[in-house]
């Protein structure tokens, strides 16, 4: 693979603005800059993104074009704790293959004021353009910004009643009218009796899509993905919610610190209040297990997932030595591939055994 496989993204930030950006890494306020991709230059706003990763030497960025006619934005993830560089991308690929709305992702090589910053994952923002690109109805989008996005009436932090049922969410698109509907949905999840829940849940939720998302989160074993690391899309026409995965680097056998995680850490049913209520309904539980068995047989396989994985690693490999923040060599990428393949086989056996017990 030639050394031009990864697009070059060149960020230019005035030293004074860069100083402002670094003064408080937890501040989400953006600074102005320029982004050059190929021969094109465009004014952008730049801020840091992420939670536990902001103090790392290799930062992740949120980029917004300042040209109001475009209103484009995207994320540049450092993937600092992922020695494979591809777990996020592989997760989104897998979700898409099983029928779940997912952000697109691709690798780039980033320069900041002409200094090499290394290999990054460019991730599509979940916003109005995300919907337009997929020819989806408008409506509302909510980001699950912390663990209070647990579909419960109680806070994940202190187990006390939430002061606001929208707690844990940040509205990206929509209006206060949609806020009220989201709160109504959460209240319904927690108060409807079983017979009413089974009858009415489809009025609020695309149940099959939710089950497919749950299977994706369970297979990839994103420990944070059940009460965090997702977005909700409310379709204006159908008035039903769909769930969209986000931040899936701590997956495929590694945790948020890049350490190996046991393949049996998360049960086949996953976590969170909504999943528990849905899977408590025999018809939905049967549908879930049938969908999971099909996905384990046809999609959660080495033969399906190895082609994109090996292609991305071939693209990345020529740039490893140019990334100042990694000591990873190509043979280590191959070791990561083996680790991911071993995880798939172990996880699949575990999940099939779990399903046989129900």
Backbone torsions as a table, in degrees:
resi	resn	phi	psi	omega
1	UNK	NA	133.5	-178.8
2	UNK	-72.5	159.8	-178.1
3	UNK	-76.3	9.8	175.8
4	UNK	-104.7	13.4	-175.8
5	UNK	-65.7	-33.2	-179.9
6	UNK	-98.6	129.3	176.2
7	UNK	-62.2	143.9	176.8
8	UNK	-90.3	126.0	173.9
9	UNK	-111.5	119.4	-176.9
10	UNK	-113.2	108.5	176.5
11	UNK	-92.9	135.6	176.3
12	UNK	-123.4	119.9	179.5
13	UNK	-126.8	129.3	177.8
14	UNK	-57.1	138.3	-178.0
15	UNK	-50.8	-38.0	178.9
16	UNK	-64.1	-43.1	179.3
17	UNK	-69.0	-34.0	177.2
18	UNK	-66.2	-37.4	176.1
19	UNK	-62.8	-41.5	177.1
20	UNK	-62.2	-40.3	-178.8
21	UNK	-64.0	-37.5	-176.0
22	UNK	-87.1	-11.0	-177.5
23	UNK	-62.3	-38.2	177.5
24	UNK	-143.2	100.2	-174.7
25	UNK	-67.3	-15.1	-179.8
26	UNK	-89.1	-6.2	179.0
27	UNK	-79.0	126.0	-179.0
28	UNK	-86.3	0.1	-179.5
29	UNK	-67.1	130.5	-175.1
30	UNK	-84.8	156.5	172.7
31	UNK	-116.9	154.2	-179.5
32	UNK	-77.3	154.8	176.4
33	UNK	-167.5	-174.2	176.7
34	UNK	-125.2	143.0	176.1
35	UNK	-120.2	125.8	175.7
36	UNK	-110.6	124.1	173.7
37	UNK	-126.9	112.7	-173.0
38	UNK	66.3	-128.6	179.4
39	UNK	-93.6	-0.7	-174.8
40	UNK	-95.8	133.0	174.5
41	UNK	-118.1	140.5	-179.2
42	UNK	-146.1	142.7	175.0
43	UNK	-71.4	137.1	-178.0
44	UNK	-137.5	163.1	169.5
45	UNK	-109.3	138.2	-171.2
46	UNK	-128.4	131.2	173.7
47	UNK	-141.7	160.7	174.8
48	UNK	-77.4	155.7	176.8
49	UNK	-136.3	167.0	178.0
50	UNK	105.2	172.1	-179.7
51	UNK	-110.8	-87.8	-176.8
52	UNK	-70.3	-7.9	-174.7
53	UNK	-92.2	-6.6	-171.8
54	UNK	-68.2	-24.9	180.0
55	UNK	-90.6	0.8	179.0
56	UNK	-73.4	155.3	-179.7
57	UNK	-64.3	-31.7	177.8
58	UNK	-100.8	109.3	-173.3
59	UNK	-87.4	154.8	170.6
60	UNK	-103.4	150.6	-171.0
61	UNK	-128.8	150.9	169.7
62	UNK	-113.0	122.6	-173.8
63	UNK	-115.8	129.5	175.3
64	UNK	-125.4	128.9	173.6
65	UNK	-69.7	137.0	-177.0
66	UNK	-88.5	-9.8	175.2
67	UNK	-71.8	110.5	-172.7
68	UNK	-66.1	-17.3	178.6
69	UNK	-75.3	-19.0	-178.1
70	UNK	-97.0	-46.2	-179.5
71	UNK	52.3	38.5	178.7
72	UNK	-91.6	151.0	174.4
73	UNK	-153.3	156.4	178.0
74	UNK	-160.0	173.6	-177.0
75	UNK	-118.9	142.6	173.3
76	UNK	-116.0	108.1	-176.8
77	UNK	-96.2	130.7	-179.3
78	UNK	-73.3	-26.5	-177.6
79	UNK	52.6	39.8	-172.0
80	UNK	-61.5	-37.9	-176.7
81	UNK	-91.2	2.9	179.9
82	UNK	-107.1	102.0	-177.7
83	UNK	-66.5	-13.7	177.7
84	UNK	-88.8	-20.3	-177.1
85	UNK	69.2	-2.9	-168.0
86	UNK	-124.7	2.1	-174.1
87	UNK	-62.8	-41.6	176.6
88	UNK	-59.0	-50.9	-176.9
89	UNK	-63.5	-41.2	178.9
90	UNK	-64.5	-37.1	178.4
91	UNK	-63.5	-48.7	-179.7
92	UNK	-62.5	-37.9	176.9
93	UNK	-60.8	-46.5	-179.8
94	UNK	-63.3	-45.3	178.2
95	UNK	-58.3	-44.6	-179.5
96	UNK	-61.5	-40.8	-178.1
97	UNK	-66.2	-27.2	-179.5
98	UNK	-96.2	6.1	172.3
99	UNK	96.9	26.4	179.4
100	UNK	-113.1	132.1	175.2
101	UNK	-55.3	129.9	-177.3
102	UNK	-145.5	147.9	176.2
103	UNK	-69.5	145.7	174.7
104	UNK	-77.5	155.3	-177.8
105	UNK	-148.4	147.3	177.3
106	UNK	-154.0	154.6	-179.1
107	UNK	-89.0	143.9	177.1
108	UNK	-137.9	166.6	173.2
109	UNK	-112.9	122.7	-171.9
110	UNK	-101.1	137.8	169.5
111	UNK	-118.1	139.4	174.6
112	UNK	-121.4	113.7	-174.9
113	UNK	51.1	43.5	177.8
114	UNK	70.3	2.9	173.9
115	UNK	-90.0	136.7	-179.8
116	UNK	-69.5	123.5	176.4
117	UNK	-104.0	-18.2	171.4
118	UNK	107.3	-164.6	-176.1
119	UNK	-79.1	128.3	179.0
120	UNK	-128.9	158.4	173.1
121	UNK	-106.0	117.1	176.7
122	UNK	-85.1	121.4	-176.1
123	UNK	-119.7	130.7	177.6
124	UNK	-62.0	138.2	175.2
125	UNK	-77.0	144.6	176.0
126	UNK	-89.5	99.8	-174.2
127	UNK	-150.9	-162.5	-178.1
128	UNK	-64.2	-35.0	177.6
129	UNK	-67.5	-34.6	175.1
130	UNK	-55.5	-44.6	179.4
131	UNK	-68.7	-43.7	-178.0
132	UNK	-62.7	-40.6	-179.5
133	UNK	-62.3	-24.6	-178.5
134	UNK	-105.0	9.6	178.1
135	UNK	55.7	42.3	179.3
136	UNK	-99.7	154.0	176.9
137	UNK	-61.0	149.9	172.1
138	UNK	-69.1	-179.7	-179.1
139	UNK	158.0	-123.4	-178.9
140	UNK	-136.9	151.1	174.7
141	UNK	-132.2	132.3	178.1
142	UNK	-122.7	134.4	173.6
143	UNK	-93.3	133.5	172.5
144	UNK	-82.1	100.1	-169.2
145	UNK	-91.9	-15.4	174.1
146	UNK	-156.4	-178.4	-171.7
147	UNK	-70.5	-3.6	174.0
148	UNK	-76.5	-5.8	174.0
149	UNK	-82.4	53.7	-171.7
150	UNK	-103.9	7.4	-178.8
151	UNK	62.6	21.2	-177.3
152	UNK	-114.0	164.8	172.7
153	UNK	-83.8	-12.0	-177.5
154	UNK	-107.0	146.4	177.1
155	UNK	-71.3	141.4	175.8
156	UNK	-69.1	-21.1	-171.9
157	UNK	-84.6	-42.9	-178.1
158	UNK	-127.6	4.8	178.6
159	UNK	61.0	19.9	176.8
160	UNK	-95.6	156.9	177.6
161	UNK	-57.0	137.9	178.5
162	UNK	-68.0	142.4	176.3
163	UNK	-74.4	-24.4	-179.7
164	UNK	-146.4	129.7	-176.4
165	UNK	-71.9	-5.8	173.9
166	UNK	-90.5	1.3	179.3
167	UNK	-56.0	133.8	-178.5
168	UNK	97.3	-8.9	-177.9
169	UNK	-118.1	148.9	173.0
170	UNK	-125.6	122.9	-178.5
171	UNK	-75.6	123.5	177.0
172	UNK	-94.9	-34.0	-177.0
173	UNK	-146.2	139.6	177.5
174	UNK	123.4	-162.1	-174.5
175	UNK	-139.8	179.0	178.8
176	UNK	-62.7	-26.5	176.5
177	UNK	-61.3	-39.3	178.0
178	UNK	-71.2	-33.7	176.3
179	UNK	-57.2	-44.6	-179.2
180	UNK	-62.5	-37.8	-179.0
181	UNK	-69.4	-39.4	176.8
182	UNK	-60.5	-44.1	179.6
183	UNK	-66.3	-37.9	176.1
184	UNK	-61.7	-41.3	178.9
185	UNK	-60.9	-47.7	-179.2
186	UNK	-65.1	-39.7	178.3
187	UNK	-64.0	-41.6	178.6
188	UNK	-60.8	-44.9	-179.4
189	UNK	-53.7	-39.0	-171.3
190	UNK	-93.6	-12.8	-173.8
191	UNK	-120.4	-19.9	-177.0
192	UNK	-69.7	136.0	174.6
193	UNK	-70.2	159.6	-170.5
194	UNK	-53.4	-46.0	-177.6
195	UNK	-65.5	-39.9	177.4
196	UNK	-68.8	-39.3	179.8
197	UNK	-60.6	-48.2	-179.4
198	UNK	-61.7	-37.4	-176.7
199	UNK	-75.8	-37.3	-169.3
200	UNK	-105.1	-13.4	-173.3
201	UNK	-60.6	-32.1	-179.0
202	UNK	-69.9	-12.6	174.6
203	UNK	-72.3	-25.5	-178.6
204	UNK	-104.6	-30.3	-166.6
205	UNK	-132.7	137.8	168.6
206	UNK	-75.9	92.6	-168.9
207	UNK	-63.3	-44.5	-179.2
208	UNK	-61.7	-42.9	179.2
209	UNK	-62.4	-39.1	178.4
210	UNK	-64.0	-41.6	179.1
211	UNK	-63.1	-38.9	177.7
212	UNK	-65.6	-41.7	176.4
213	UNK	-61.2	-43.4	-179.4
214	UNK	-61.2	-40.1	176.8
215	UNK	-62.0	-43.1	178.8
216	UNK	-61.9	-43.8	179.4
217	UNK	-66.4	-37.8	179.9
218	UNK	-69.8	-44.0	-178.8
219	UNK	-64.6	-45.8	-178.9
220	UNK	-77.3	-17.5	176.0
221	UNK	61.5	55.1	173.0
222	UNK	-84.6	102.8	-174.4
223	UNK	-60.3	-35.1	-179.4
224	UNK	-86.6	-6.4	-167.9
225	UNK	-76.0	-6.1	-174.6
226	UNK	-94.0	-23.4	177.9
227	UNK	-127.9	14.7	-175.5
228	UNK	-164.0	-176.8	172.4
229	UNK	52.9	44.8	173.0
230	UNK	-154.0	166.1	172.2
231	UNK	-125.3	152.6	174.7
232	UNK	-110.2	130.3	175.4
233	UNK	-112.0	121.9	176.9
234	UNK	-101.7	112.3	179.5
235	UNK	-73.9	120.4	-175.8
236	UNK	-62.3	-34.9	-176.2
237	UNK	-77.6	-48.1	-175.7
238	UNK	-86.3	-16.9	-177.0
239	UNK	61.4	26.3	177.5
240	UNK	-114.8	148.8	178.1
241	UNK	-88.8	144.6	165.8
242	UNK	-123.4	154.1	-176.6
243	UNK	-113.7	139.8	-171.9
244	UNK	-125.8	129.0	-178.8
245	UNK	-71.9	154.2	179.8
246	UNK	-155.4	142.9	178.4
247	UNK	55.8	77.4	-177.2
248	UNK	-119.1	38.0	177.3
249	UNK	-78.1	-30.6	179.5
250	UNK	-86.6	70.0	-172.7
251	UNK	-146.8	-178.5	174.9
252	UNK	52.5	39.9	172.8
253	UNK	94.6	10.8	174.4
254	UNK	-132.1	151.7	179.7
255	UNK	-97.5	-171.0	-174.0
256	UNK	-67.5	-16.2	178.3
257	UNK	-98.8	6.4	179.9
258	UNK	80.2	7.7	179.3
259	UNK	-86.7	152.5	179.8
260	UNK	-64.0	137.2	179.1
261	UNK	-118.1	137.2	-178.6
262	UNK	-59.0	146.1	-175.6
263	UNK	-71.2	-14.3	-175.9
264	UNK	-111.4	25.2	-176.4
265	UNK	-68.4	-37.2	-174.7
266	UNK	-113.0	131.3	-178.8
267	UNK	-70.2	167.2	-177.3
268	UNK	-64.1	-20.4	-178.1
269	UNK	-94.4	-7.1	179.5
270	UNK	68.2	-159.4	-178.2
271	UNK	-132.2	174.1	171.5
272	UNK	101.1	157.0	-173.3
273	UNK	-63.3	-41.5	-177.6
274	UNK	-65.2	-44.5	179.1
275	UNK	-61.0	-43.2	-179.5
276	UNK	-61.1	-42.0	-178.7
277	UNK	-68.6	-43.1	-179.5
278	UNK	-63.8	-46.5	-176.1
279	UNK	-75.8	-5.5	173.9
280	UNK	-82.1	-10.0	177.1
281	UNK	-93.4	116.4	-173.9
282	UNK	-51.4	-41.8	-177.9
283	UNK	-64.9	-41.8	179.1
284	UNK	-69.8	-38.9	179.3
285	UNK	-63.5	-42.3	177.8
286	UNK	-62.7	-42.6	178.2
287	UNK	-62.5	-42.4	-179.1
288	UNK	-60.9	-48.8	-177.4
289	UNK	-66.3	-36.8	178.5
290	UNK	-65.8	-43.3	177.0
291	UNK	-63.2	-42.9	-178.6
292	UNK	-64.1	-44.7	179.5
293	UNK	-59.0	-40.1	179.5
294	UNK	-65.9	-42.4	-179.4
295	UNK	-68.7	-40.2	177.6
296	UNK	-62.5	-32.5	-178.8
297	UNK	-79.3	-37.4	-169.8
298	UNK	-111.3	-27.5	-173.6
299	UNK	-116.0	-37.7	-179.2
300	UNK	-86.9	65.0	-174.9
301	UNK	-135.9	153.6	177.7
302	UNK	-63.7	-39.6	-177.7
303	UNK	-62.7	-33.4	179.5
304	UNK	-80.8	-35.3	-170.4
305	UNK	-98.1	-18.2	-178.5
306	UNK	-71.3	-35.3	-178.4
307	UNK	-58.5	-51.2	178.5
308	UNK	-65.3	-38.4	-178.8
309	UNK	-59.2	-49.7	-178.1
310	UNK	-68.8	-33.5	176.8
311	UNK	-64.2	-45.5	-179.4
312	UNK	-64.4	-38.9	178.7
313	UNK	-67.3	-34.8	175.7
314	UNK	-64.9	-35.6	177.7
315	UNK	-69.1	-39.6	-175.5
316	UNK	-75.1	-37.0	-169.1
317	UNK	-48.9	-45.7	-177.8
318	UNK	-64.2	-14.3	-175.1
319	UNK	-102.5	-3.3	-176.2
320	UNK	-59.7	-44.9	-177.3
321	UNK	-67.6	-21.4	-179.3
322	UNK	-86.8	-10.8	179.0
323	UNK	-83.8	112.5	-175.2
324	UNK	-71.3	-8.3	-174.4
325	UNK	-106.3	5.1	-179.0
326	UNK	-132.8	146.6	172.6
327	UNK	-107.6	9.7	-177.5
328	UNK	-65.4	133.1	174.2
329	UNK	-109.8	169.2	-175.1
330	UNK	-60.4	-38.1	-179.3
331	UNK	-63.1	-26.8	176.9
332	UNK	-74.7	-32.0	172.3
333	UNK	-61.8	-40.1	177.7
334	UNK	-64.0	-37.1	176.5
335	UNK	-65.3	-37.9	177.2
336	UNK	-64.7	-38.5	176.5
337	UNK	-60.0	-45.8	179.6
338	UNK	-61.7	-40.9	-179.7
339	UNK	-63.2	-42.1	178.9
340	UNK	-66.1	-42.3	179.6
341	UNK	-64.4	-41.0	177.0
342	UNK	-63.3	-39.7	178.0
343	UNK	-61.2	-45.5	-179.4
344	UNK	-57.3	-47.0	-178.5
345	UNK	-64.9	-45.1	-179.9
346	UNK	-66.4	-42.8	-178.7
347	UNK	-64.9	-41.2	179.8
348	UNK	-62.4	-45.8	179.3
349	UNK	-60.9	-42.4	179.5
350	UNK	-62.2	-46.3	-177.2
351	UNK	-67.2	-39.4	177.9
352	UNK	-64.2	-38.1	176.5
353	UNK	-65.2	-41.9	177.5
354	UNK	-60.2	-44.7	-178.4
355	UNK	-64.3	-34.5	-177.9
356	UNK	-67.7	-16.8	-177.4
357	UNK	-87.1	-11.3	-178.3
358	UNK	-92.9	NA	NA
